[in-house]
Amino acid sequence: FTTKLNLSLSDACIPLRFILIAGHRNDITQAPALIEGYSYEYVIGDKAYDSDAFIAEIASQDAIAVIPPRKGRTGFPREYDKELYKRRNLIERFFGWLKQYRRVATRYDKLGVRYLGFVYFATILITTHKM
């Protein structure tokens, strides 16, 4: 009973959406839901989000996909902006801030909705403190 937390952030490091998925599911399954309903210039993600369908969806919104290609990717190697990709550290730092809250880091809660509630609570504390 493991879970993964997917997150989308704004340029100002403010969380836009959290999605909790089962630990055995691939991150790309929830990628479209993370960006749905928002306007954006670019989408930054790690190699787990490297999918032709997801990149095409980003391009259809006139945005730039800043996602490095997976190591075993076949076909023509896709380029990405390495300087812009460095901004992905905002997401990693945000997860680090979340993990400062023990209840979020260790996940004692059995119900996903209860765990997500504490993630939201920790997010409120983080964003009000960082502002």
N, C-alpha and C positions, 0 to 999 in steps of 0.2 A: 504494500500500500504506500507507494511513493508518488510524489507529485512534483511537477515543475511549474514554476511561476514565470509566465511570459509578460513582458512589460513594454509599453511604448512611452517615450518621453518627448516633450517639446524641446525646442532649442534652449529654453530657459531652465531645463532640467526639472520640469514639472510633469509628473506622471499623468498620462492621458487615459491609459487603460491597462488593467491587469487581467490576465486570463490564467486560470489554474487548470492544468491538464494532468492526466495520468502520466506517471513517470516513464512508462514504456512507449508513449506516443511520441511521434516526431514533432519537433517545433514547427515545421513548415505547415502542418495541418491547421494551425491557428493563426498563421501569419496574415492572411487577408482580413481576419476579424480584428487584428490589432490596429490596422490602419484605416479601417472602414469608417467613413463619415468625417474624415479630417482632410484638410487641404495641406499640402506639403510640397517643398521644393525637392527634397531628397529623402530617401529612406536608407538608414544605415543599419546593417545587420551582420551577424557573423556567418560563417560558412554553412551553418544549419539552415539558413534561409535562402540558400542558392538553389533556386528552382526556376525553370524556364517560364512556367505559368505565373509565378509570383512576380518575376521581373517584368513580364509582359503586362501584368496588371498595373505595376508601378508606372511603366512607360505610357500606358493608356491614360493615366492621370497627368501626363506631361511633367513627370517628376523623374529624378535620377536615382537609379539603384546603386548604392554604394555597398556592395556585397562581394567579398572575395570569392572566387570560384573554388569549389571543392577540389581536393587533390586529385581524385580519380575522374574528374569531369571529362567527358568525351566531347569531341568536336572542337570548334574554334575557341581558343582561350579568350574569355571575356575580360575586358579591361575594367578597372574601377579606380576611382580617385583615392590614392593612398593618403594624401594629406587630409582629405575630408573624413576618411575612415578612422583617423586618429581620434575623432570626436566620439567614437563608440565608447571611449573610456568613461564618459558621463554615465552610461548605463551600468557599467561595472562598478563605478563608485557609488551609484545609487543602491545597487544590491549590497554593497559593503555597508552603507548606512543602515539599510534594513536589517542586516544581520547583527547590528549592535543591539537590537532588541531580542532578548533571549527567546521569548515566546515565538517570535517569527523565525529565528535561526534554527531552533530545535524542533519546531512543530509538534507540540504536545497534543494539539487538538485532533480528534479523529474525524470530525466533520469538516469538509472543505469550506463550507460557507462560514463557519466559525473562524477558521484559520484566515480566510480572506478578509474577514472583519478586522482581525488584528493587524493584518497587512495594511488595510486602509487607515487604521488608527495610527500605526507607526508612520505611515506616509504623511498624515496630517501633522504629526509632531516634527518630522524631518523638514517638510516644506515651510512650516511656520518658523522653524529655527533658522533655516538657511536663508530666508528672505531678509 
